[in-house]
Amino acid sequence: MRERSEKEKMLGGERYNCLDPELNRERQEMKRKLRAYNASLPEEDRWAMLKAFLGSIGENVIIWPPFNCIYGKNIYIGNSVFFNINCMIIDNNRVEIRDHVMVGPGVQIYTAAHDLMAETRNQGWEIAKSILIEHSVWIGGCAILLPGVRIGEKSVVGAGAVVTKDVPPSVVVAGNPARIVREIDQ
């Protein structure tokens, strides 16, 4: 039986080495694509550029530059999604963003987590956990979503919140760590 590649381990949610040459090549290629996207003018077909490097993208999607991600192809975006400026997605694992999601400026979405032990962290060992953002979610500016979280449909993540665990549907969360501050009567 052949040994699994570091990329396969990464996408499988297993411990992997982020210093792997194959992963590094993919990251460098994505940086080239992002330079072109972030330098593009509003009249250029940015949706087509996104379609070329994301895993999938629906209709009526707007991602204002500058935008950054690591691999691109691990990001799956539904219909009618809006990203404001300066957003970052660390997509070392799947990031699924369903329909009608609004993402404020400076939002950061992290799937990767480094080892806690300095020696193994210095050697490049980490793990990545997928993130799901369900339908009709609003994520306020500069919020941070940590690996493995799920944001329930119709919920609101307050500006600056740090989401460390799953958010149920139809609530507002805020703070660090984010906690429910109220329910939303839909």
PyMOL commands that set and color helices and strands:
alter all, ss='L'
color gray80, all
select helices_A, chain A and resi 6-11+21-39+46-53+118-122
alter helices_A, ss='H'
color red, helices_A
select strands_A, chain A and resi 16-17+56-57+62-63+67-69+75-77+82-83+87-90+95-97+102-103+108-110+112-114+125-128+131-133+138-139+144-145+150-151+156-157+162-163+171-174+179-183
alter strands_A, ss='S'
color yellow, strands_A
deselect
rebuild
show_as cartoon
